[in-house]
Amino acid sequence: MMFFCFILLYETKSRALGQHIFTFFSCGYSETGGGQALTPLDTLFTIDIAEVQRFLALGARAAMRTAALQERRNRQILADIVRAYITTGEPVSSRAISKSFEETLSTATIRNVMADLEDSGFLYQPHTSAGRVPTAAAYRFFAQEIASQATISVNDREWIQREMGGARTAAEITERAGRVLAEVSNALGIVVSPPLGKTVLEHARMWLLPDGRVVVVLISPGGKTRDKILQPARVFTQAELDATADFLNRHYSGWTLQNIRTDLLQKLAAERERYEGIAQNALSLCDPGVLDDASESRVHVEGTAQIVGTTDFADQTQLRDLLAAIEEKHRLVTLLNACIEAPEPVHVLIGVKEISQAGDNLALISAPYMRNELVQGSLGVLGPTRMPYERAMTAVAYVAQLFSEALSRI
């Protein structure tokens, strides 16, 4: 008997769906005295040819986009179109570009370039008689290649310094930063406070309530307070609470809660008898996992009225959904915290579907802020994709710098 393995391609067609499905089998071929046999063994995989075509189309579109931007002239025309649309909100014509373009080009030449950019997915034409409008790909190009090279204007720098100057507490710095970002971008200014585990402890206080619950108040540098009422597993006396707070204040002032927890666990593991009482009490009352409240608002938002007044949303349903997301806030917290890990100093996200139904029409510009060179949280602007990227990106970077410097001083 002889046995061979090979691949057999078998095509089926679903008439109802118009699909071509290719199935790959492994087969065995044998020859015996009784004849020959070809036996399917296992189905290896199936391929829908339509999916392959879609994949190839995506690759072709990406190649077209790359080719369309090879010439400096094409990049400049696309940048001018994006700037013009951001300014006016109206489809941009070839005549409008020819008036502002640095080179002398005929409107016919510019029309040809615009047609190539449209074929490559950077522009679209809402009506046959209208000019062109940037797509999400055009905004990404503009943010990454043009706006990222911009420097903050002298006027913006001086104005932001005046607005941010004089803040004495973390709450005041946060409020001013949000207001500045909202005004400079004509969108939402957002500041996300650090997770509780990154909160720096300056002073702790604890009180026993008549029903056995405990009030824990944590004071951070700058006077910011976090408080919570706990129902501990056992009943404490006020003397025990005073001793626990005193222990934390003497040994861990200036530490983050997460680092306090790690150090206490290490002490308990190494010298349990010495630290079991007081360290165990501190862990049970100041563990970030116990104190943190998922529903607690840790995001400051300014500029809601400006979003309500914009005309960049397709309908009122999209606007209402965005306002609901702002009110809930947890989606904003999740999104901005994720952006902290981005490699760029200023991260730009075009199309923010995680926020709301209006996400395709939204852009997020964010940057982390620090305290003593440790990342604490993030801030940024959220608004329509038709946003002044050069001004907004430079402002976000500068506000993050001033915010970090102010936090490190208090």
Protein Blocks (a to p, Z undefined) as FASTA:
>chain_A
ZZdddddddddddfknopacdddddddddddfkbccdddfbdfbdcdfklmmmmmmmmmm
mmmmmmmmmpmklmmmmmmmmmmmmmnopacdfklmmmmpmbdcdfklmmmmmmmmmmno
paccfbfkbccdddfklmmmmmmmmmmmpccdfklmmmmmmmmgopabfklmmmmmmmmm
mmmnopacddddddfklpccfbdcddddfkopacdddddehhiacddddddfbdcdfklm
mmmmmmmmmmmgoiafklmmmmmmmmmmmmmmlmmmmmmmmmmmmgfklmpcfklccbdc
ehklmmmmpckbfblklmmmmmmmmmnommmmmmmmmmmmpmbfbdcdehjfklmmmlmm
pccddddddeehiafbdcdddddfbbcfklmmmmmmmmmmmmmmmmmmZZ
